[in-house]
Amino acid sequence: MFIRWVGIEDPDYKYMALNKYTYRSKRYNRCVTIEPGFKSDGASGAWDIKSDSWGIHDKICQRGTWDDGTLLSNFDASTVLSDILRSERRYFRAVYWWAATFCCGGGKCRANGMMKIYL
C-alpha cells in the first residue's frame, strides 16, 4: 500500500493524502503515520516523482518526531528519505536527495539538531 495523493489548490501545499499510511523504518525501528487530509508541498525543489519518500519526509519535518514522540534530527530525517528511495531502487536519487534535504531542509527536525539528539 502506498500514499494516495490528490492535487489541491493551496498557496502552501500541492497535495493532500487520501488514505492512512504508516511507514516503519527498519533502520530506526520506529513509525511515522500519514493521516488522510495531511498536506504536502511535494518534493521541494525537485520533480514530484511517484514515491512515498517526500511525503514521509514532509511529515517528520513538520512534526519533528516519530509517532511515539521520539525526536528526529535533521540527519535522521534525510536518512529516512534516502532509505525509502533506496527501497524503491532509486539509488542515485537517494544520494543527492539526502544531501539536498540535509543541507536545505529539515524543518522541526533541523531545530532538534543537525546530527544527534541529546536528551
DSSP file (Angstrom, degrees, kcal/mol; ACC not computed):
  #  RESIDUE AA STRUCTURE BP1 BP2  ACC     N-H-->O    O-->H-N    N-H-->O    O-->H-N    TCO  KAPPA ALPHA  PHI   PSI    X-CA   Y-CA   Z-CA
    1    1 A M              0   0    0      0, 0.0     2,-0.3     0, 0.0    20,-0.0   0.000 360.0 360.0 360.0 142.3    0.0    0.0    0.0
    2    2 A F        -     0   0    0     19,-0.0     2,-0.4    49,-0.0    50,-0.0  -0.775 360.0 -84.8-125.7 169.5    1.2    3.5   -0.8
    3    3 A I        -     0   0    0     -2,-0.3     2,-0.5    15,-0.0    17,-0.1  -0.644  39.5-147.8 -74.8 129.4    0.2    7.0    0.0
    4    4 A R        -     0   0    0     -2,-0.4    14,-3.1    15,-0.1    15,-0.6  -0.899  18.5-165.8-100.2 125.6   -2.5    8.2   -2.5
    5    5 A W  E     -A   17   0A   0     -2,-0.5     2,-0.4    12,-0.2    12,-0.2  -0.814  12.5-161.2-112.7 149.6   -2.3   11.9   -3.2
    6    6 A V  E     -A   16   0A   0     10,-1.9    10,-2.0    -2,-0.3     2,-0.2  -0.989  28.9-114.0-124.8 139.8   -4.7   14.4   -4.8
    7    7 A G  E     -A   15   0A   0     -2,-0.4     2,-0.3     8,-0.2     8,-0.3  -0.496  37.9-170.8 -70.4 139.9   -3.6   17.7   -6.2
    8    8 A I        -     0   0    0      6,-2.3     2,-0.9    -2,-0.2    -1,-0.0  -0.900  28.2-121.0-130.1 159.0   -5.0   20.7   -4.3
    9    9 A E        +     0   0    0     -2,-0.3     5,-0.1     3,-0.0     3,-0.0  -0.871  57.9 132.5-101.6 103.2   -5.1   24.4   -4.8
   10   10 A D        -     0   0    0     -2,-0.9    -2,-0.1     3,-0.7     3,-0.0  -0.983  59.2-129.7-149.8 137.7   -3.4   25.9   -1.8
   11   11 A P  S    S+     0   0    0      0, 0.0     3,-0.1     0, 0.0    -1,-0.1   0.767 108.7  32.5 -65.0 -22.9   -0.7   28.6   -1.7
   12   12 A D  S    S+     0   0    0      1,-0.1     2,-0.3    -3,-0.0    -3,-0.0   0.650 119.6  43.0-106.4 -19.3    1.5   26.5    0.6
   13   13 A Y        -     0   0    0      1,-0.1    -3,-0.7    28,-0.1    28,-0.3  -0.921  45.7-169.1-132.9 153.0    0.8   22.9   -0.4
   14   14 A K  S    S+     0   0    0     26,-2.1    -6,-2.3    -2,-0.3     2,-0.3   0.619  73.2  38.6-110.3 -21.7    0.3   21.0   -3.7
   15   15 A Y  E     -AB   7  40A   0     25,-2.4    25,-2.1    -8,-0.3     2,-0.4  -0.926  53.5-160.0-136.1 154.0   -1.0   17.6   -2.4
   16   16 A M  E     -AB   6  39A   0    -10,-2.0   -10,-1.9    -2,-0.3    23,-0.2  -1.000  28.8-119.4-132.2 134.9   -3.4   16.1    0.2
   17   17 A A  E     -A    5   0A   0     21,-2.8    20,-3.0    -2,-0.4   -12,-0.2  -0.487  18.4-167.4 -72.8 138.4   -3.2   12.5    1.3
   18   18 A L        +     0   0    0    -14,-3.1     2,-0.3    18,-0.2    -1,-0.1   0.620  67.3  36.4 -99.0 -17.1   -6.4   10.5    0.7
   19   19 A N  S    S-     0   0    0    -15,-0.6     2,-0.4    16,-0.2    18,-0.1  -0.882  83.3-101.5-135.2 163.7   -5.5    7.5    2.8
   20   20 A K        +     0   0    0     -2,-0.3     2,-0.3    15,-0.1    15,-0.2  -0.688  41.8 176.4 -82.6 137.8   -3.8    6.5    6.1
   21   21 A Y  E     -C   34   0B   0     13,-2.4    13,-3.4    -2,-0.4     2,-0.5  -0.980  15.9-159.6-146.4 130.3   -0.4    5.1    5.6
   22   22 A T  E     -C   33   0B   0     -2,-0.3     2,-0.5    11,-0.2    11,-0.2  -0.953   6.1-159.6-114.6 125.1    2.2    4.0    8.2
   23   23 A Y  E     -C   32   0B   0      9,-2.9     9,-2.1    -2,-0.5     2,-0.6  -0.886   4.0-159.3-100.9 129.1    5.9    3.8    7.3
   24   24 A R  E     -C   31   0B   0     -2,-0.5     2,-0.6     7,-0.2     7,-0.2  -0.948  12.3-141.1-109.6 122.5    8.1    1.6    9.6
   25   25 A S  E  >> -C   30   0B   0      5,-3.1     4,-1.7    -2,-0.6     5,-0.6  -0.708   8.0-163.0 -82.2 121.9   11.8    2.4    9.4
   26   26 A K  T  45S+     0   0    0     -2,-0.6    -1,-0.2     2,-0.2     0, 0.0   0.864  91.7  53.0 -68.7 -35.4   13.9   -0.8    9.6
   27   27 A R  T  45S+     0   0    0      1,-0.2    -1,-0.2    -3,-0.1    -2,-0.0   0.928 124.1  23.7 -65.4 -46.9   16.9    1.3   10.5
   28   28 A Y  T  45S-     0   0    0      2,-0.2    -2,-0.2    48,-0.1    -1,-0.2   0.544  94.3-134.1 -99.7  -9.9   15.3    3.2   13.4
   29   29 A N  T  <5 +     0   0    0     -4,-1.7     2,-0.3     1,-0.2    -3,-0.2   0.905  68.1 112.6  53.8  45.7   12.6    0.6   14.3
   30   30 A R  E   < -C   25   0B   0     -5,-0.6    -5,-3.1     2,-0.0     2,-0.3  -0.918  56.9-130.3-141.0 164.8   10.0    3.4   14.6
   31   31 A C  E     -C   24   0B   0     -2,-0.3    36,-3.0    -7,-0.2     2,-0.4  -0.838  10.0-166.3-121.0 154.6    7.0    4.5   12.7
   32   32 A V  E     -C   23   0B   0     -9,-2.1    -9,-2.9    -2,-0.3     2,-0.5  -0.990  17.2-152.2-135.4 134.5    5.5    7.6   11.1
   33   33 A T  E     -C   22   0B   0     -2,-0.4     2,-0.5   -11,-0.2   -11,-0.2  -0.909   6.6-153.5-115.4 131.1    1.9    7.8   10.1
   34   34 A I  E     -C   21   0B   0    -13,-3.4   -13,-2.4    -2,-0.5    22,-0.0  -0.887  20.1-154.4 -94.9 126.6    0.3    9.9    7.3
   35   35 A E    >   -     0   0    0     -2,-0.5     3,-2.2   -15,-0.2   -18,-0.2  -0.705  31.0 -88.2 -98.6 153.1   -3.3   10.6    8.1
   36   36 A P  T 3  S+     0   0    0      0, 0.0   -18,-0.2     0, 0.0     3,-0.1  -0.377 117.9  33.0 -56.5 136.3   -6.0   11.3    5.4
   37   37 A G  T 3  S+     0   0    0    -20,-3.0     2,-0.1     1,-0.3   -19,-0.1   0.274  80.9 143.3  97.0 -10.7   -6.0   15.1    4.9
   38   38 A F    <   -     0   0    0     -3,-2.2   -21,-2.8   -21,-0.1     2,-0.4  -0.429  41.2-143.0 -63.6 135.1   -2.3   15.5    5.5
   39   39 A K  E     -B   16   0A   0    -23,-0.2     2,-0.3    -2,-0.1   -23,-0.2  -0.816  20.4-180.0-108.1 143.9   -0.9   18.2    3.2
   40   40 A S  E     -B   15   0A   0    -25,-2.1   -25,-2.4    -2,-0.4   -26,-2.1  -0.966  32.8-141.6-137.7 151.3    2.5   18.3    1.5
   41   41 A D        -     0   0    0      1,-0.4     2,-0.1    -2,-0.3   -28,-0.1   0.347  52.4-127.1 -91.5   6.5    4.3   20.6   -0.9
   42   42 A G        -     0   0    0    -27,-0.1     2,-1.5     2,-0.1    -1,-0.4  -0.470  65.1 -13.2  83.6-156.9    5.7   17.6   -2.8
   43   43 A A  S >  S-     0   0    0      3,-0.2     3,-2.8    -2,-0.1    -1,-0.1  -0.651  82.0-133.4 -82.8  89.3    9.4   17.1   -3.4
   44   44 A S  T 3  S-     0   0    0     -2,-1.5     3,-0.1     1,-0.3    -2,-0.1  -0.178  83.0  -2.4 -51.7 121.1   10.6   20.6   -2.5
   45   45 A G  T 3  S+     0   0    0      1,-0.2    -1,-0.3     3,-0.0     2,-0.3   0.538 125.5  74.8  76.1   6.6   12.9   21.9   -5.2
   46   46 A A  S <  S-     0   0    0     -3,-2.8    -1,-0.2     3,-0.0    -3,-0.2  -0.852  94.2 -71.7-139.3 173.3   12.8   18.7   -7.2
   47   47 A W        -     0   0    0     -2,-0.3     2,-1.5     1,-0.1    -5,-0.0  -0.453  46.8-118.0 -67.1 141.4   10.4   16.8   -9.5
   48   48 A D        -     0   0    0     -2,-0.1     2,-0.1    -6,-0.1    -1,-0.1  -0.672  43.8-175.5 -81.7  90.4    7.5   15.3   -7.8
   49   49 A I        -     0   0    0     -2,-1.5     2,-1.3     1,-0.1     5,-0.2  -0.420  39.9 -93.0 -83.7 161.9    8.1   11.6   -8.5
   50   50 A K  S    S+     0   0    0     -2,-0.1     2,-0.3     2,-0.0    -1,-0.1  -0.650  82.3 119.0 -76.6  98.3    5.8    8.8   -7.6
   51   51 A S        -     0   0    0     -2,-1.3     4,-0.4   -48,-0.1     3,-0.2  -0.984  66.6-137.2-159.7 149.1    7.4    7.9   -4.3
   52   52 A D  S  > S+     0   0    0     -2,-0.3     4,-2.4     1,-0.1     5,-0.3   0.576  88.6  88.0 -82.2 -10.5    6.4    7.8   -0.6
   53   53 A S  H  > S+     0   0    0      1,-0.2     4,-2.5     2,-0.2     5,-0.2   0.908  86.9  43.2 -60.5 -49.0    9.8    9.4    0.3
   54   54 A W  H  > S+     0   0    0      2,-0.2     4,-2.4     1,-0.2    -1,-0.2   0.857 114.2  50.8 -71.0 -32.8    8.8   13.1    0.1
   55   55 A G  H  > S+     0   0    0     -4,-0.4     4,-2.1     2,-0.2    -1,-0.2   0.927 113.5  44.2 -67.6 -44.5    5.5   12.7    1.9
   56   56 A I  H  X S+     0   0    0     -4,-2.4     4,-2.4     2,-0.2     5,-0.2   0.921 114.1  50.7 -64.7 -43.7    7.1   10.8    4.8
   57   57 A H  H  X S+     0   0    0     -4,-2.5     4,-2.2    -5,-0.3     5,-0.2   0.917 109.9  50.2 -60.9 -43.6    9.9   13.3    4.9
   58   58 A D  H  X S+     0   0    0     -4,-2.4     4,-2.3     1,-0.2    -1,-0.2   0.917 109.9  51.3 -60.4 -42.7    7.5   16.2    4.9
   59   59 A K  H  X S+     0   0    0     -4,-2.1     4,-1.9     1,-0.2     5,-0.3   0.945 113.0  42.9 -61.5 -48.9    5.5   14.6    7.8
   60   60 A I  H  X S+     0   0    0     -4,-2.4     4,-3.1     1,-0.2    -1,-0.2   0.834 115.0  50.4 -70.6 -29.2    8.5   14.1   10.0
   61   61 A C  H  < S+     0   0    0     -4,-2.2    47,-2.8    -5,-0.2    48,-0.3   0.842 110.8  49.0 -75.8 -32.2    9.9   17.5    9.2
   62   62 A Q  H  < S+     0   0    0     -4,-2.3    -2,-0.2    -5,-0.2    -1,-0.2   0.860 126.9  26.9 -70.3 -35.2    6.6   19.2   10.0
   63   63 A R  H  < S-     0   0    0     -4,-1.9    -2,-0.2    -5,-0.2    -3,-0.2   0.831  87.6-146.4 -97.5 -39.1    6.3   17.4   13.3
   64   64 A G     <  +     0   0    0     -4,-3.1     8,-1.9    -5,-0.3     2,-0.3   0.533  67.6  78.7  82.9   6.7    9.9   16.6   14.3
   65   65 A T  B    S-D   71   0C   0      6,-0.2    -1,-0.2    -6,-0.2     6,-0.2  -0.946  77.3-113.2-141.8 160.8    9.0   13.3   15.9
   66   66 A W    >   -     0   0    0      4,-2.6     3,-1.9    -2,-0.3   -34,-0.2  -0.337  53.7 -90.9 -76.2 173.3    8.2    9.7   15.2
   67   67 A D  T 3  S+     0   0    0    -36,-3.0   -35,-0.1     1,-0.3    -1,-0.1   0.821 128.7  56.4 -58.0 -31.8    4.7    8.5   16.1
   68   68 A D  T 3  S-     0   0    0    -37,-0.4    -1,-0.3     2,-0.1     3,-0.1   0.429 122.4-104.6 -84.0   3.5    5.8    7.6   19.6
   69   69 A G  S <  S+     0   0    0     -3,-1.9     2,-0.2     1,-0.3    -2,-0.1   0.356  70.9 146.3  93.5  -5.9    7.1   11.1   20.3
   70   70 A T        -     0   0    0      1,-0.1    -4,-2.6    -5,-0.1    -1,-0.3  -0.467  50.7-117.3 -66.1 132.4   10.8   10.3   19.9
   71   71 A L  B     -D   65   0C   0     -6,-0.2     2,-0.4    -2,-0.2    -6,-0.2  -0.364  22.6-149.3 -71.1 149.1   12.7   13.3   18.3
   72   72 A L        -     0   0    0     -8,-1.9    40,-0.3   -12,-0.2     2,-0.1  -0.942   7.3-140.6-115.0 141.7   14.4   13.1   15.0
   73   73 A S     >  -     0   0    0     -2,-0.4     4,-2.2    42,-0.2    37,-0.2  -0.440  32.6-103.6 -86.6 171.2   17.5   15.1   14.0
   74   74 A N  H  > S+     0   0    0     39,-2.7     4,-2.3    35,-0.7     5,-0.2   0.889 124.6  54.3 -61.7 -39.7   18.0   16.6   10.5
   75   75 A F  H  > S+     0   0    0     39,-1.9     4,-2.1    38,-0.3    -1,-0.2   0.927 108.4  48.9 -58.6 -46.7   20.4   13.7    9.8
   76   76 A D  H  > S+     0   0    0      2,-0.2     4,-2.4     1,-0.2    -2,-0.2   0.916 109.7  51.3 -60.1 -45.4   17.7   11.2   10.7
   77   77 A A  H  X S+     0   0    0     -4,-2.2     4,-1.9     1,-0.2    -1,-0.2   0.917 112.3  45.6 -61.6 -44.4   15.0   12.8    8.6
   78   78 A S  H  X S+     0   0    0     -4,-2.3     4,-2.3     1,-0.2    -1,-0.2   0.865 111.6  53.2 -66.4 -35.3   17.3   12.9    5.5
   79   79 A T  H  X S+     0   0    0     -4,-2.1     4,-2.8    -5,-0.2    -2,-0.2   0.884 106.1  52.3 -68.6 -38.7   18.3    9.3    6.1
   80   80 A V  H  X S+     0   0    0     -4,-2.4     4,-2.2     2,-0.2    -2,-0.2   0.945 110.3  48.6 -60.8 -47.7   14.7    8.1    6.3
   81   81 A L  H  X S+     0   0    0     -4,-1.9     4,-2.2     1,-0.2    -2,-0.2   0.931 113.4  47.4 -56.0 -47.0   14.0    9.8    2.9
   82   82 A S  H  X S+     0   0    0     -4,-2.3     4,-2.5     1,-0.2    -2,-0.2   0.886 108.8  53.9 -63.8 -40.8   17.1    8.1    1.5
   83   83 A D  H  X S+     0   0    0     -4,-2.8     4,-2.2     2,-0.2    -1,-0.2   0.902 109.2  48.8 -60.6 -41.5   16.2    4.7    2.9
   84   84 A I  H  X S+     0   0    0     -4,-2.2     4,-1.3     2,-0.2    -2,-0.2   0.932 111.1  49.6 -65.1 -45.0   12.8    4.9    1.2
   85   85 A L  H  <>S+     0   0    0     -4,-2.2     5,-2.7     1,-0.2     3,-0.3   0.900 110.6  50.5 -61.2 -40.5   14.3    5.9   -2.1
   86   86 A R  H ><5S+     0   0    0     -4,-2.5     3,-2.0     1,-0.2    -1,-0.2   0.909 106.4  54.4 -62.6 -41.2   16.8    3.0   -1.9
   87   87 A S  H 3<5S+     0   0    0     -4,-2.2    -1,-0.2     1,-0.3    -2,-0.2   0.779 107.9  51.0 -64.0 -24.3   13.9    0.6   -1.2
   88   88 A E  T 3<5S-     0   0    0     -4,-1.3    -1,-0.3    -3,-0.3    -2,-0.2   0.322 120.7-113.4 -91.2   6.0   12.3    1.9   -4.4
   89   89 A R  T < 5S+     0   0    0     -3,-2.0     2,-0.7     1,-0.2    -3,-0.2   0.805  75.9 134.6  64.4  33.6   15.7    1.2   -6.2
   90   90 A R     >< +     0   0    0     -5,-2.7     4,-2.1     1,-0.2    -1,-0.2  -0.607  22.0 160.4-105.0  67.5   16.3    4.9   -6.8
   91   91 A Y  H  >  +     0   0    0     -2,-0.7     4,-1.1     2,-0.2    -1,-0.2   0.883  67.6  44.7 -65.5 -45.6   19.9    4.7   -5.8
   92   92 A F  H >> S+     0   0    0      1,-0.2     4,-2.0     2,-0.2     3,-0.7   0.943 115.2  48.5 -65.5 -46.7   21.3    7.9   -7.4
   93   93 A R  H 3> S+     0   0    0      1,-0.2     4,-2.7     2,-0.2     5,-0.4   0.853 103.9  62.4 -61.3 -34.5   18.4   10.0   -6.2
   94   94 A A  H 3X S+     0   0    0     -4,-2.1     4,-0.9     1,-0.2    -1,-0.2   0.851 107.4  44.7 -58.9 -34.8   18.8    8.5   -2.7
   95   95 A V  H <X S+     0   0    0     -4,-1.1     4,-2.0    -3,-0.7    -2,-0.2   0.956 118.5  37.8 -76.3 -52.6   22.2   10.1   -2.5
   96   96 A Y  H  X S+     0   0    0     -4,-2.0     4,-2.3     1,-0.2    -2,-0.2   0.824 115.8  51.7 -77.7 -27.5   21.6   13.5   -3.9
   97   97 A W  H  X S+     0   0    0     -4,-2.7     4,-2.7    -5,-0.2     5,-0.3   0.861 107.8  54.8 -70.5 -33.2   18.2   14.0   -2.2
   98   98 A W  H  X S+     0   0    0     -4,-0.9     4,-2.3    -5,-0.4    -2,-0.2   0.966 112.0  43.3 -58.8 -50.5   19.8   13.0    1.1
   99   99 A A  H  X S+     0   0    0     -4,-2.0     4,-2.5     1,-0.2     5,-0.2   0.910 114.9  49.1 -62.5 -43.6   22.4   15.8    0.6
  100  100 A A  H  X S+     0   0    0     -4,-2.3     4,-2.4     1,-0.2     5,-0.3   0.920 114.3  43.8 -64.9 -44.3   19.8   18.3   -0.6
  101  101 A T  H  X S+     0   0    0     -4,-2.7     4,-1.7     2,-0.2    -1,-0.2   0.861 114.5  50.3 -71.4 -33.6   17.4   17.7    2.3
  102  102 A F  H  < S+     0   0    0     -4,-2.3    -2,-0.2    -5,-0.3    -1,-0.2   0.927 118.6  37.6 -67.1 -43.7   20.2   17.7    4.8
  103  103 A C  H  < S+     0   0    0     -4,-2.5    -2,-0.2    -5,-0.2    -1,-0.2   0.838 134.1  19.8 -77.1 -33.6   21.7   21.0    3.6
  104  104 A C  H  < S+     0   0    0     -4,-2.4    -3,-0.2    -5,-0.2    -2,-0.2   0.515 119.8  37.5-119.4  -7.1   18.4   22.8    2.8
  105  105 A G     <  +     0   0    0     -4,-1.7   -27,-0.1    -5,-0.3   -31,-0.0  -0.356  43.8 116.2-126.2-157.4   15.6   21.2    4.7
  106  106 A G    >>  -     0   0    0     -2,-0.1     3,-2.1     3,-0.1     4,-0.6  -0.029  39.2-168.0 118.4 -30.6   14.6   19.6    7.9
  107  107 A G  H 3> S-     0   0    0      1,-0.3     4,-1.5     2,-0.2     3,-0.4  -0.195  78.8  -0.4  50.5-126.4   12.0   21.9    9.5
  108  108 A K  H 3> S+     0   0    0    -47,-2.8     4,-1.3     1,-0.2    -1,-0.3   0.772 132.9  61.6 -67.2 -25.7   11.5   20.9   13.1
  109  109 A C  H <> S+     0   0    0     -3,-2.1     4,-0.8   -48,-0.3   -35,-0.7   0.901 103.1  50.4 -65.8 -39.3   14.0   18.1   12.7
  110  110 A R  H >< S+     0   0    0     -4,-0.6     3,-0.8    -3,-0.4    -2,-0.2   0.895 107.9  53.0 -63.2 -40.3   16.7   20.7   12.0
  111  111 A A  H 3< S+     0   0    0     -4,-1.5    -1,-0.2     1,-0.2    -2,-0.2   0.808 103.9  57.7 -65.0 -28.1   15.6   22.6   15.1
  112  112 A N  H 3< S-     0   0    0     -4,-1.3    -1,-0.2     1,-0.3    -2,-0.2   0.732 130.2 -68.6 -72.2 -22.3   16.0   19.3   17.1
  113  113 A G    <<  -     0   0    0     -4,-0.8   -39,-2.7    -3,-0.8   -38,-0.3  -0.468  33.6-113.7 139.4 147.5   19.7   19.1   16.0
  114  114 A M  S    S+     0   0    0    -41,-0.2   -39,-1.9   -40,-0.2   -38,-0.1   0.909 103.9   4.4 -74.9 -42.1   21.6   18.5   12.8
  115  115 A M  S    S+     0   0    0      1,-0.3     2,-0.4   -41,-0.2   -42,-0.2   0.805 124.8  11.3-115.8 -42.5   23.3   15.2   13.7
  116  116 A K        -     0   0    0    -44,-0.1     2,-0.6   -41,-0.1    -1,-0.3  -0.993  59.5-127.2-147.3 147.2   22.2   13.8   17.0
  117  117 A I        -     0   0    0     -2,-0.4     2,-0.6   -46,-0.1    -4,-0.1  -0.844  21.0-165.7 -96.5 125.5   19.6   14.3   19.7
  118  118 A Y              0   0    0     -2,-0.6    -2,-0.0     1,-0.1     0, 0.0  -0.958 360.0 360.0-111.6 119.9   20.8   14.7   23.2
  119  119 A L              0   0    0     -2,-0.6    -1,-0.1     0, 0.0    -2,-0.0   0.415 360.0 360.0 -99.3 360.0   18.2   14.4   25.9
